[in-house]
């Protein structure tokens, strides 16, 4: 009888031990799967922001005001050197319109890095810009600088700019 009880205890302990090990592997597998899904989502979001930035730069180069402004959220802010804070799409439009009126090739920019928050609702991007203007004598001057932009994911999955800041290298 005593041997049977020992065998029963041994079998129960063994089942619990093997069952726990299986649960541990299962939990680790689930964690790994969640991490893989997160990394895939982050990669898609980074690619989407890089593509949006490239399209935004093309719109700027073409001096397409409506397309350029379309990348901003309605309540976005722009912080430029030696200028007051500009808030709201309508006010941002005025600033871009003034810049587009300056003769010359205009503004182009290139993404350097995009970092997406683990939450997936915000990202920041930094990069470099060139702003080429032409004076009345036909001489072109290029200002080079850097920028940082904060993007926010919208309910439809698209990304819009909520904060935009630049700084000249000169």
Backbone torsions as a table, in degrees:
resi	resn	phi	psi	omega
1	UNK	NA	-46.1	-180.0
2	UNK	-60.9	-39.6	178.5
3	UNK	-63.8	-37.7	178.9
4	UNK	-67.1	-40.6	178.6
5	UNK	-64.8	-41.9	178.6
6	UNK	-62.7	-41.6	178.8
7	UNK	-64.4	-41.4	178.6
8	UNK	-63.0	-44.3	178.5
9	UNK	-62.8	-43.7	179.5
10	UNK	-60.2	-45.8	-179.9
11	UNK	-63.2	-43.9	-179.9
12	UNK	-63.7	-46.0	179.1
13	UNK	-62.1	-41.7	179.6
14	UNK	-63.2	-44.6	178.7
15	UNK	-62.2	-41.7	178.5
16	UNK	-64.1	-44.6	-178.9
17	UNK	-62.9	-48.9	179.8
18	UNK	-66.1	-37.5	178.2
19	UNK	-64.4	-41.3	178.9
20	UNK	-66.2	-40.1	179.1
21	UNK	-62.7	-41.1	177.6
22	UNK	-63.3	-40.0	178.5
23	UNK	-64.9	-39.4	179.2
24	UNK	-62.4	-44.2	178.2
25	UNK	-65.6	-38.4	179.6
26	UNK	-64.8	-43.3	178.1
27	UNK	-64.7	-41.9	178.4
28	UNK	-63.7	-39.9	178.2
29	UNK	-63.0	-42.7	179.0
30	UNK	-63.7	-40.9	177.7
31	UNK	-62.5	-44.3	179.7
32	UNK	-63.5	-40.3	179.4
33	UNK	-65.7	-42.5	177.4
34	UNK	-62.4	-41.5	179.4
35	UNK	-64.0	-41.2	178.1
36	UNK	-63.5	-43.3	178.7
37	UNK	-63.2	-42.3	177.7
38	UNK	-61.0	-46.3	-179.5
39	UNK	-63.3	-38.8	177.5
40	UNK	-64.9	-42.8	178.4
41	UNK	-63.4	-44.4	179.0
42	UNK	-61.1	-43.7	178.9
43	UNK	-61.9	-41.8	177.5
44	UNK	-63.8	-43.5	179.8
45	UNK	-65.3	-41.5	177.3
46	UNK	-60.5	-45.5	179.6
47	UNK	-63.1	-39.9	179.3
48	UNK	-63.8	-41.4	180.0
49	UNK	-69.7	-41.5	177.4
50	UNK	-60.9	-41.2	178.2
51	UNK	-66.2	-42.2	178.2
52	UNK	-62.3	-41.6	179.4
53	UNK	-63.2	-41.7	177.8
54	UNK	-62.4	-42.9	177.7
55	UNK	-65.2	-39.6	179.0
56	UNK	-63.4	-42.7	178.2
57	UNK	-63.8	-41.2	177.4
58	UNK	-62.3	-42.1	178.5
59	UNK	-63.7	-40.5	178.0
60	UNK	-64.6	-45.9	179.3
61	UNK	-60.2	-36.7	178.9
62	UNK	-80.9	-4.5	-177.0
63	UNK	55.9	40.2	177.9
64	UNK	-89.7	96.4	-172.9
65	UNK	-61.2	-47.9	-177.7
66	UNK	-61.6	-45.2	179.9
67	UNK	-66.0	-41.4	-179.6
68	UNK	-60.8	-44.8	-177.8
69	UNK	-72.0	-23.5	-177.1
70	UNK	-62.8	-16.6	-179.1
71	UNK	-80.4	-14.4	-178.1
72	UNK	-89.6	146.1	169.3
73	UNK	-72.3	157.8	-178.3
74	UNK	-57.8	-33.5	-177.1
75	UNK	-106.5	22.0	-177.5
76	UNK	-62.0	160.3	174.8
77	UNK	-123.3	150.0	174.8
78	UNK	-125.5	130.4	-179.8
79	UNK	-119.0	108.3	179.8
80	UNK	-116.2	151.2	-179.4
81	UNK	-59.2	139.4	175.3
82	UNK	57.7	28.4	179.8
83	UNK	-135.2	150.4	174.4
84	UNK	-70.6	159.2	176.7
85	UNK	-58.3	136.6	177.0
86	UNK	-112.2	126.4	-178.1
87	UNK	-128.0	139.1	177.2
88	UNK	95.2	143.0	-176.0
89	UNK	-58.7	-39.9	-179.3
90	UNK	-63.8	-42.9	178.3
91	UNK	-69.3	-37.5	177.6
92	UNK	-64.3	-39.5	177.7
93	UNK	-56.8	-42.8	-179.6
94	UNK	-60.8	-42.9	178.9
95	UNK	-63.4	-44.4	178.0
96	UNK	-65.3	-38.8	179.0
97	UNK	-60.9	-42.1	177.5
98	UNK	-63.0	-42.0	179.9
99	UNK	-66.3	-41.5	179.7
100	UNK	-65.4	-24.2	179.6
101	UNK	-74.8	-16.1	179.3
102	UNK	-72.7	127.8	179.9
103	UNK	-62.5	145.6	176.3
104	UNK	129.8	175.6	-177.8
105	UNK	-61.1	-30.5	175.7
106	UNK	99.3	-157.2	-171.5
107	UNK	-104.2	131.5	170.4
108	UNK	-129.7	151.7	178.5
109	UNK	-147.5	155.0	-176.1
110	UNK	-134.9	133.2	178.8
111	UNK	-67.0	135.4	173.0
112	UNK	-98.8	-46.1	-178.0
113	UNK	-155.6	145.8	174.1
114	UNK	-124.8	130.7	177.2
115	UNK	-122.4	119.4	-179.5
116	UNK	-100.8	132.3	177.4
117	UNK	-62.8	146.7	178.2
118	UNK	-57.5	-29.5	179.1
119	UNK	-67.3	-23.3	177.9
120	UNK	82.7	4.4	-177.4
121	UNK	-104.4	-13.5	177.5
122	UNK	-134.2	154.4	174.3
123	UNK	-149.6	156.5	172.1
124	UNK	-126.6	151.5	-177.8
125	UNK	-136.8	143.0	171.5
126	UNK	-132.4	157.6	-178.8
127	UNK	-170.8	-162.9	-177.5
128	UNK	-123.2	152.4	177.9
129	UNK	-133.0	158.1	171.1
130	UNK	-128.4	129.1	177.7
131	UNK	-121.5	105.9	-175.9
132	UNK	-103.0	125.2	178.3
133	UNK	-122.9	157.3	179.4
134	UNK	-122.6	129.1	180.0
135	UNK	-84.2	-179.2	-175.9
136	UNK	-64.1	-23.0	178.8
137	UNK	-88.3	-1.3	178.2
138	UNK	91.2	6.0	179.9
139	UNK	-83.5	129.5	179.3
140	UNK	-96.5	133.6	177.2
141	UNK	-121.4	137.9	-179.8
142	UNK	-118.0	126.1	173.0
143	UNK	-98.4	131.1	177.2
144	UNK	-111.5	146.7	180.0
145	UNK	-164.0	-168.7	179.8
146	UNK	-130.8	164.4	-179.3
147	UNK	-146.6	163.2	170.9
148	UNK	-136.8	136.3	-177.5
149	UNK	-130.9	137.0	176.0
150	UNK	-105.5	127.3	-179.9
151	UNK	-109.3	146.6	176.9
152	UNK	-126.1	133.8	179.2
153	UNK	-77.9	133.6	-180.0
154	UNK	-91.7	167.8	-178.2
155	UNK	-58.1	-31.0	-179.6
156	UNK	-84.6	2.2	178.7
157	UNK	93.4	-8.5	178.4
158	UNK	-79.3	166.3	-179.4
159	UNK	-116.3	137.5	174.7
160	UNK	-129.2	154.9	-179.4
161	UNK	-83.1	128.7	177.6
162	UNK	-109.4	-18.9	177.0
163	UNK	-151.0	136.9	-175.1
164	UNK	-139.3	124.6	-177.2
165	UNK	-139.4	138.0	179.2
166	UNK	-131.3	163.0	-178.4
167	UNK	-151.6	126.3	179.3
168	UNK	-72.3	147.2	174.5
169	UNK	-84.5	-8.7	-174.8
170	UNK	-105.6	NA	NA
